């Protein structure tokens, strides 16, 4: 089996976990009544359970983007640089179009497209287009560029260009989240691309650790060193509010809320500390996930655990289908929820974000309902993902378009 076709189970498992966890936050947006009232990370109004319901999903985007870079490296092992570059550029364009027209419609069910919420798929698309040029650099320069973008972009936090002029839009595109009107549509740039380009670039660089000729023991030592190093650097920089996040932590009136403040780092755009906090544990997880993998001479002794791992990995092998399907399913379930509470189905045809829609004032459920709907969503999507995973593995050599979805 070629290196490109061989799946790396630890990566699939990690990606599958973050895809499952990601859905929790999106269900919360559509079902939790407090989503219409305040941000769950607002320490003046939240509680610890709600805070960590939101906080745990912080791990999803950086891990997903990082592994997109790693997957790009592995995809290119049997390709020329030119072939890989063309694939990355064209797939990047495809992802941007998906975000603008398919993902946006899934969030709103509004064919007039009154709002475009430019989020992670858009950011990955732009990052892939940039990566299509970055791959031609010397490997040391690739690493340096990734580190510079991830660790250095917070030095730009104090630079702002208010208004809706070309400079303001361009700066928002690069670093400063903002909302702009263009024609009849609003464009919400929530994922400025500079730090995400850095994350995908680092993922591409570290893809070499999973090349067929890579030493497994050296890979584990490297990942553990990077992981614990990232966590240690996070603790040092965060403890004194030295650098890496414009939102400083403060002592609260309860130790648990103080912990919430300490880990409440900035996602839009992802601060240096945010990346350290999320990718550090991910590197460590990859090591232990690799040790849990079955092999011919060392099967996993606990069969139920092996079955759960295999099912989670299915989501990690088909992340795009899962991502697209989960948005539409959650929105359909939210229509059922609205009808259950006496609202019209048309209230869920949204002119903006769901928690900013006036027609839904008073709508929403308790947090335990959010967790129930989340479980239903994930379980309902498993058969689709399993089917597509089998289809993709059987036909990917013959059907080129499967690499784009």
C-alpha positions as CSV (number, residue, x, y, z in Angstrom):
1,X,0.0,0.0,0.0
2,X,1.4,3.4,-0.9
3,X,2.3,6.0,1.7
4,X,-0.4,8.2,0.4
5,X,-3.2,5.6,0.7
6,X,-2.1,4.2,4.1
7,X,-4.1,5.8,6.9
8,X,-2.4,6.9,10.1
9,X,-4.8,5.8,12.8
10,X,-3.6,8.1,15.5
11,X,-4.2,11.1,13.3
12,X,-7.6,9.8,12.2
13,X,-8.5,9.2,15.9
14,X,-7.5,12.7,17.0
15,X,-9.3,14.3,14.1
16,X,-12.4,12.2,14.8
17,X,-12.5,13.4,18.4
18,X,-12.2,17.0,17.5
19,X,-15.0,16.6,14.9
20,X,-17.3,15.1,17.5
21,X,-16.5,17.7,20.1
22,X,-16.9,20.5,17.5
23,X,-20.6,19.6,17.0
24,X,-21.2,20.3,20.7
25,X,-20.6,24.0,20.3
26,X,-22.7,24.3,17.2
27,X,-25.6,22.5,18.9
28,X,-25.2,24.9,21.8
29,X,-25.5,27.8,19.5
30,X,-28.9,26.5,18.1
31,X,-30.4,25.1,21.2
32,X,-29.2,26.7,24.5
33,X,-31.4,29.5,25.7
34,X,-28.5,31.4,27.1
35,X,-26.8,31.6,23.7
36,X,-29.2,34.4,23.0
37,X,-28.2,36.3,26.1
38,X,-24.4,36.2,26.6
39,X,-21.2,34.6,25.6
40,X,-20.5,31.4,27.6
41,X,-17.0,32.7,28.3
42,X,-18.3,35.9,29.9
43,X,-17.1,35.2,33.5
44,X,-19.6,37.8,34.9
45,X,-22.6,35.7,33.7
46,X,-21.5,32.2,33.0
47,X,-21.1,29.2,35.2
48,X,-18.2,26.7,35.2
49,X,-20.1,23.9,33.4
50,X,-21.3,26.2,30.6
51,X,-17.8,27.8,30.4
52,X,-16.1,24.5,29.9
53,X,-18.8,23.3,27.5
54,X,-17.6,26.1,25.3
55,X,-13.9,26.0,26.2
56,X,-13.4,22.4,25.3
57,X,-14.4,23.1,21.7
58,X,-11.5,25.6,21.5
59,X,-9.3,22.6,20.7
60,X,-11.2,21.8,17.5
61,X,-10.2,24.5,15.0
62,X,-6.4,24.6,15.6
63,X,-6.1,20.8,15.7
64,X,-8.2,20.5,12.5
65,X,-6.1,23.2,10.7
66,X,-2.8,21.8,11.9
67,X,-3.7,18.3,10.7
68,X,-4.8,19.7,7.4
69,X,-1.2,20.8,6.9
70,X,0.0,17.4,8.0
71,X,-2.4,15.7,5.6
72,X,-1.1,18.0,2.8
73,X,2.4,16.8,3.5
74,X,1.4,13.1,3.4
75,X,-0.7,13.6,0.3
76,X,2.4,15.1,-1.4
77,X,4.7,12.2,-0.6
78,X,4.0,10.5,-4.0
79,X,3.5,13.8,-5.9
80,X,5.8,16.3,-7.4
81,X,5.9,19.7,-5.8
82,X,4.0,21.1,-8.8
83,X,1.3,18.5,-8.5
84,X,0.9,19.1,-4.8
85,X,0.9,22.9,-5.3
86,X,-1.9,22.7,-7.9
87,X,-3.9,20.4,-5.6
88,X,-3.6,22.7,-2.6
89,X,-4.4,25.9,-4.6
90,X,-7.5,24.4,-6.3
91,X,-8.7,22.7,-3.1
92,X,-8.3,26.0,-1.3
93,X,-10.5,27.7,-3.9
94,X,-13.0,24.9,-3.5
95,X,-13.1,25.3,0.3
96,X,-13.7,29.1,0.0
97,X,-16.6,28.5,-2.3
98,X,-18.0,25.8,0.0
99,X,-17.9,28.3,2.9
100,X,-19.5,31.1,0.9
101,X,-22.4,29.1,-0.6
102,X,-22.9,25.7,1.0
103,X,-21.8,26.2,4.6
104,X,-23.4,29.6,4.8
105,X,-26.7,28.2,3.5
106,X,-26.5,25.4,6.1
107,X,-26.2,27.9,8.9
108,X,-29.1,30.1,7.7
109,X,-31.3,28.1,5.3
110,X,-31.7,31.5,3.6
111,X,-31.2,31.4,-0.1
112,X,-30.9,35.2,-0.2
113,X,-27.6,35.0,1.6
114,X,-28.0,38.0,3.8
115,X,-24.9,37.1,5.8
116,X,-21.7,35.2,5.1
117,X,-20.0,34.0,8.3
118,X,-16.4,33.4,7.2
119,X,-15.1,30.8,9.6
120,X,-12.8,27.8,9.7
121,X,-13.4,26.3,6.2
122,X,-12.8,29.7,4.6
123,X,-9.6,30.1,6.7
124,X,-8.4,26.6,5.7
125,X,-9.1,27.4,2.0
126,X,-7.1,30.6,2.1
127,X,-4.3,28.9,4.1
128,X,-4.1,26.1,1.6
129,X,-3.7,28.6,-1.3
130,X,-0.8,30.2,0.6
131,X,0.6,26.8,1.4
132,X,0.7,26.0,-2.3
133,X,3.5,28.5,-2.6
134,X,5.1,27.9,0.8
135,X,5.9,24.2,0.0
136,X,8.6,25.4,-2.4
137,X,10.6,27.0,0.5
138,X,13.5,25.3,2.3
139,X,12.2,23.2,5.2
140,X,14.0,25.5,7.7
141,X,12.3,28.5,6.2
142,X,8.9,26.7,6.3
143,X,9.4,26.1,10.1
144,X,10.6,29.7,10.6
145,X,7.6,31.1,8.8
146,X,5.1,29.0,10.7
147,X,6.6,30.0,14.0
148,X,6.8,33.7,13.1
149,X,3.1,33.8,12.1
150,X,1.9,31.9,15.1
151,X,4.1,33.4,17.8
152,X,4.5,36.9,16.3
153,X,1.1,38.0,15.2
154,X,0.1,39.2,18.6
155,X,2.5,42.0,18.3
156,X,-0.1,43.4,15.8
157,X,-2.9,43.4,18.4
158,X,-2.8,47.1,18.9
159,X,-3.2,48.0,15.2
160,X,-6.7,48.7,14.1
161,X,-8.2,50.3,11.0
162,X,-11.8,51.3,11.8
163,X,-14.4,51.8,9.1
164,X,-15.4,49.8,6.0
165,X,-12.8,51.1,3.6
166,X,-10.4,48.8,1.6
167,X,-7.6,49.1,4.1
168,X,-10.0,48.1,7.0
169,X,-11.4,45.1,5.1
170,X,-7.9,44.0,4.1
171,X,-6.6,44.3,7.7
172,X,-9.7,42.4,8.9
173,X,-8.9,39.7,6.4
174,X,-5.4,39.4,7.8
175,X,-5.7,39.9,11.5
176,X,-8.6,41.9,13.0
177,X,-12.1,40.3,13.1
178,X,-14.8,42.6,11.8
179,X,-18.1,42.7,9.9
180,X,-18.7,44.6,6.6
181,X,-21.6,45.1,4.3
182,X,-21.2,44.5,0.6
183,X,-24.4,44.9,-1.5
184,X,-27.3,43.2,0.3
185,X,-25.0,40.9,2.3
186,X,-23.0,41.1,5.5
187,X,-19.6,39.5,5.7
188,X,-18.5,38.5,9.1
189,X,-14.7,37.8,9.1
190,X,-14.3,35.8,12.2
191,X,-11.2,33.8,11.2
192,X,-8.5,36.3,10.1
193,X,-6.0,34.3,8.1
194,X,-2.5,35.2,9.3
195,X,-2.3,33.0,12.4
196,X,-4.1,30.1,10.6
197,X,-1.6,30.2,7.8
198,X,1.0,29.8,10.5
199,X,-0.8,26.8,12.0
200,X,-1.3,25.0,8.7
201,X,2.4,25.7,7.8
202,X,3.6,24.1,11.0
203,X,1.3,21.1,10.4
204,X,2.9,20.7,7.0
205,X,6.4,20.9,8.4
206,X,5.7,18.3,11.1
207,X,4.1,16.0,8.6
208,X,7.6,14.7,8.0
209,X,7.4,13.0,11.4
210,X,4.9,10.6,9.8
211,X,6.8,9.9,6.5
212,X,7.4,6.2,5.9
213,X,11.1,6.5,6.6
214,X,10.6,8.4,9.9
215,X,11.8,6.7,13.1
216,X,8.7,6.0,15.2
217,X,10.6,6.4,18.5
218,X,12.1,9.7,17.4
219,X,8.6,10.8,16.3
220,X,7.3,10.0,19.8
221,X,10.1,11.8,21.6
222,X,9.7,14.8,19.3
223,X,6.0,15.0,19.8
224,X,6.3,14.6,23.6
225,X,9.0,17.3,23.7
226,X,6.9,19.7,21.6
227,X,3.7,19.0,23.5
228,X,5.2,19.4,27.0
229,X,7.3,22.3,25.8
230,X,4.2,24.1,24.5
231,X,2.2,23.5,27.7
232,X,5.1,24.8,29.8
233,X,5.6,27.9,27.7
234,X,1.9,28.6,27.9
235,X,2.0,28.3,31.7
236,X,5.0,30.6,32.0
237,X,3.7,33.3,29.6
238,X,0.1,33.2,30.9
239,X,1.0,33.2,34.6
240,X,2.5,36.7,34.4
241,X,0.4,37.9,31.4
242,X,3.8,38.5,29.7
243,X,2.9,38.0,26.1
244,X,0.7,36.0,23.7
245,X,-2.8,37.2,24.5
246,X,-4.4,40.6,24.7
247,X,-7.0,39.3,27.2
248,X,-5.2,39.0,30.5
249,X,-6.4,36.7,33.2
250,X,-7.4,38.0,36.6
251,X,-8.3,36.5,40.0
252,X,-12.0,35.9,40.5
253,X,-14.1,35.4,43.6
254,X,-13.9,31.6,43.3
255,X,-10.9,29.4,42.5
256,X,-12.8,27.6,39.7
257,X,-13.7,30.9,38.0
258,X,-10.0,32.0,38.4
259,X,-9.1,28.8,36.5
260,X,-11.7,29.8,33.9
261,X,-10.1,33.2,33.6
262,X,-6.6,31.7,33.3
263,X,-7.5,29.4,30.4
264,X,-9.9,31.9,28.8
265,X,-7.6,32.8,25.9
266,X,-8.5,34.6,22.6
267,X,-9.8,32.6,19.6
268,X,-10.6,35.4,17.2
269,X,-7.9,35.6,16.0
270,X,-6.2,32.6,17.7
271,X,-3.6,34.1,20.1
272,X,-0.2,32.5,20.5
273,X,-1.3,31.2,23.9
274,X,-4.4,29.8,22.4
275,X,-2.3,27.8,20.0
276,X,0.0,26.6,22.7
277,X,-2.8,25.6,25.0
278,X,-4.6,23.5,22.2
279,X,-1.8,22.1,20.1
280,X,0.4,21.2,23.1
281,X,-1.9,18.5,24.5
282,X,-2.7,17.4,20.9
283,X,0.9,16.4,20.3
284,X,1.0,14.4,23.5
285,X,-2.3,12.7,22.6
286,X,-0.9,11.6,19.2
287,X,1.9,9.7,21.0
288,X,-0.4,7.8,23.3
289,X,-2.9,7.2,20.5
290,X,-0.1,5.6,18.5
291,X,0.8,3.4,21.4
292,X,-2.9,2.2,21.5
293,X,-2.9,1.3,17.8
294,X,-3.3,-2.4,17.1
295,X,-0.6,-4.2,15.1
296,X,-0.1,-7.7,14.0
297,X,2.1,-8.7,17.0
298,X,0.4,-6.5,19.6
299,X,-3.4,-6.4,19.5
300,X,-5.3,-4.0,21.7
301,X,-6.3,-6.1,24.7
302,X,-9.6,-4.4,25.5
303,X,-11.9,-5.1,22.6
304,X,-14.7,-2.6,23.5
305,X,-12.1,0.2,23.6
306,X,-10.8,-0.9,20.2
307,X,-14.3,-0.8,18.7
308,X,-15.0,2.7,20.1
309,X,-11.6,3.9,18.8
310,X,-12.4,2.5,15.3
311,X,-15.8,4.2,15.2
312,X,-14.4,7.6,16.3
313,X,-11.7,7.2,13.6
314,X,-14.4,6.9,10.9
315,X,-15.3,10.6,11.5
316,X,-11.6,11.5,11.3
317,X,-11.3,9.8,7.9
318,X,-14.2,11.8,6.3
319,X,-14.1,15.2,8.1
320,X,-15.6,17.3,5.3
321,X,-18.7,15.2,4.8
322,X,-19.2,15.1,8.5
323,X,-18.7,18.9,8.8
324,X,-21.2,19.7,6.0
325,X,-23.8,17.1,7.2
326,X,-23.7,18.1,10.8
327,X,-24.5,21.7,10.1
328,X,-27.6,20.8,8.0
329,X,-28.7,18.2,10.6
330,X,-28.3,20.6,13.6
331,X,-30.3,23.3,11.8
332,X,-33.1,20.8,10.9
333,X,-33.2,19.6,14.5
334,X,-33.4,23.3,15.5
335,X,-36.5,23.8,13.3
336,X,-38.1,20.9,15.2
337,X,-37.1,22.5,18.5
338,X,-38.6,25.8,17.4
339,X,-41.9,24.1,16.4
340,X,-41.9,22.3,19.7
341,X,-41.7,25.6,21.6
342,X,-44.5,27.2,19.5
343,X,-42.4,29.1,16.9
344,X,-43.0,29.0,13.2
345,X,-40.5,26.9,11.1
346,X,-39.8,30.1,9.2
347,X,-38.2,31.6,12.3
348,X,-35.3,29.3,11.6
349,X,-34.7,30.8,8.1
350,X,-32.2,33.2,9.5
351,X,-31.2,36.7,8.4
352,X,-28.1,36.6,10.7
353,X,-26.6,34.3,13.3
354,X,-29.1,32.2,15.1
355,X,-28.5,33.9,18.4
356,X,-29.0,37.4,16.9
357,X,-32.4,36.7,15.3
358,X,-35.2,38.8,16.9
359,X,-38.0,36.3,15.8
360,X,-36.5,33.7,18.1
361,X,-36.6,35.8,21.3
362,X,-37.3,33.5,24.2
363,X,-36.4,30.3,22.3
364,X,-34.0,27.8,23.7
365,X,-33.5,24.8,26.1
366,X,-31.5,23.9,29.1
367,X,-28.0,22.7,28.8
368,X,-28.8,19.0,29.3
369,X,-31.0,19.2,26.2
370,X,-28.0,20.5,24.3
371,X,-26.0,17.4,25.3
372,X,-28.8,15.1,24.3
373,X,-29.2,16.7,20.9
374,X,-25.4,16.6,20.5
375,X,-25.4,12.8,21.1
376,X,-28.3,12.3,18.7
377,X,-26.5,14.3,16.0
378,X,-23.2,12.4,16.3
379,X,-24.9,9.0,16.4
380,X,-27.2,9.9,13.5
381,X,-24.2,10.9,11.3
382,X,-22.2,7.7,11.9
383,X,-23.9,5.6,9.2
384,X,-23.4,8.3,6.6
385,X,-19.8,8.7,7.5
386,X,-19.2,5.0,7.6
387,X,-20.8,4.6,4.1
388,X,-18.8,7.4,2.6
389,X,-15.6,6.2,4.2
390,X,-16.0,2.8,2.5
391,X,-16.9,4.4,-0.8
392,X,-14.0,6.7,-0.7
393,X,-11.5,4.0,0.1
394,X,-12.8,1.8,-2.7
395,X,-13.0,4.5,-5.4
396,X,-10.4,7.2,-4.6
397,X,-7.9,6.0,-7.2
398,X,-10.6,6.1,-9.9
399,X,-12.5,9.3,-8.9
400,X,-10.2,12.3,-8.4
401,X,-12.9,14.5,-7.0
402,X,-13.0,12.4,-3.8
403,X,-9.7,14.1,-2.7
404,X,-11.6,17.4,-2.6
405,X,-14.4,16.2,-0.4
